[in-house]
Amino acid sequence: MIKVNINKNSVLGIFENIFRERSMKTKYFMSEFIVDNEKKIDVLLDTVDSVEGFSGVLGFVNGEEPGEGSIALHNVYPKVGDVISLVHVKQGIYQGNFKEKGKDAIGIKHIISYIVKEEDIKEEFIQLVLEEEASQIPCLNEN
């Protein structure tokens, strides 16, 4: 078992707080990789409340994927008034048009959209307990 602290004011931290308040179950992957000879760890949200037929979760800030999907949501810090969203996605069907189509985009199942408030922007940490420490192993977080 590994414990990972993420910043509560990151996109993932804000959503994790909401998931815990609503007793929603989340499943994470921990991804390890090397950048400039340094080991980096990303926590990737895989599913929320186990939805069948979808291959993962995408996060958006004001309708756009941070870094075109290359930045993990625990490393993205929204501002007050930003709209953050999560969707389950069907790989190969989703056309990358969430900003234009929103909830009506083909190949997604909308999970949640939320307008960031002042109280969400705090320098605190939230702890995720992951069951596995290996790269790309599913890790279940029971809220």
C-alpha positions in Angstrom: 0.0 0.0 0.0 1.3 3.5 -0.8 0.0 6.8 0.4 0.1 9.8 -1.9 -0.5 13.4 -0.9 -2.0 15.7 -3.5 -2.7 19.3 -3.2 -6.3 20.0 -2.2 -6.5 23.0 -4.6 -5.5 21.0 -7.6 -8.2 19.8 -10.0 -7.9 16.3 -8.7 -7.9 17.4 -5.1 -11.1 19.5 -5.6 -12.9 16.6 -7.3 -11.6 14.0 -4.7 -13.1 16.2 -1.9 -16.4 16.3 -3.7 -16.3 12.5 -4.3 -15.7 11.9 -0.6 -18.6 14.2 0.4 -20.9 12.3 -2.0 -19.5 8.8 -1.0 -18.5 8.2 -4.7 -16.0 5.4 -5.3 -12.9 6.1 -7.4 -10.3 4.0 -9.1 -6.8 5.3 -9.7 -3.7 4.2 -11.6 -0.2 5.2 -10.3 2.1 5.9 -13.2 5.9 6.0 -12.6 8.3 7.5 -15.2 11.7 9.1 -15.5 12.2 12.7 -16.5 15.7 14.2 -16.5 17.0 11.2 -14.5 14.4 11.9 -11.8 11.6 9.4 -10.8 8.2 11.1 -11.2 4.8 9.7 -10.0 1.5 10.7 -11.5 -1.9 9.6 -10.0 -4.3 9.1 -12.8 -8.1 8.8 -12.3 -9.4 5.8 -14.1 -13.1 5.6 -13.1 -15.7 7.1 -10.9 -18.4 4.9 -9.6 -17.4 2.0 -12.0 -19.0 2.8 -15.4 -18.9 -0.1 -17.9 -17.9 0.4 -21.5 -15.6 3.4 -21.0 -11.8 3.3 -21.1 -10.9 6.1 -18.8 -11.5 9.6 -17.5 -10.6 13.0 -19.0 -10.5 16.2 -17.1 -11.1 19.7 -18.5 -10.5 23.3 -17.3 -12.9 25.7 -19.1 -13.5 23.0 -21.7 -9.9 22.2 -22.5 -7.7 19.4 -21.5 -4.7 20.8 -19.6 -1.6 20.4 -21.7 -3.7 18.6 -24.4 -4.0 15.7 -21.9 -0.4 15.5 -21.0 -0.6 17.0 -17.5 -2.0 14.9 -14.6 -4.9 16.6 -12.8 -3.1 16.7 -9.5 -0.6 19.1 -11.2 -3.3 21.5 -12.5 -4.3 24.4 -10.4 -7.5 26.2 -11.4 -8.5 29.7 -10.5 -11.7 30.9 -8.9 -14.4 31.0 -11.5 -12.9 28.3 -13.7 -15.2 25.5 -14.7 -13.6 22.1 -14.1 -15.2 19.0 -15.6 -14.7 15.2 -15.7 -16.0 12.7 -18.2 -15.7 9.0 -18.8 -14.5 8.5 -22.4 -14.8 5.7 -25.0 -11.4 5.5 -26.7 -11.6 5.6 -30.4 -15.1 7.2 -30.4 -14.5 10.5 -28.5 -13.5 13.1 -31.1 -11.8 15.6 -28.8 -14.6 18.2 -29.1 -15.7 18.6 -25.5 -15.1 22.4 -25.6 -17.5 22.8 -28.5 -20.1 20.1 -27.7 -19.9 19.8 -23.9 -22.1 17.0 -22.5 -23.3 16.3 -26.0 -19.9 15.2 -27.3 -20.0 11.7 -28.8 -18.1 9.0 -26.9 -18.3 10.5 -23.4 -20.4 10.1 -20.2 -20.4 13.3 -18.2 -19.4 12.8 -14.6 -19.4 16.2 -13.1 -18.8 19.9 -13.8 -18.0 22.4 -11.0 -17.3 26.1 -10.8 -14.2 26.7 -8.6 -14.9 28.8 -5.5 -12.6 30.8 -3.2 -12.8 28.1 -0.5 -11.5 25.5 -2.9 -8.2 27.4 -3.3 -6.4 26.4 -0.1 -2.8 25.2 0.4 -3.7 21.9 2.1 -3.1 18.3 1.2 -5.5 15.4 0.8 -4.2 11.9 1.1 -5.1 9.1 -1.4 -4.4 5.5 -0.3 -3.4 3.4 -3.2 -3.3 -0.4 -2.9 -0.5 -1.1 -5.3 2.9 0.5 -5.8 3.7 -0.8 -9.3 3.5 1.3 -12.4 0.1 1.2 -14.3 -1.5 -1.1 -11.7 -5.1 -0.2 -10.9 -5.5 1.3 -7.4 -8.9 1.4 -5.7 -9.7 4.3 -3.4 -12.8 3.5 -1.2 -14.3 6.8 -0.1 
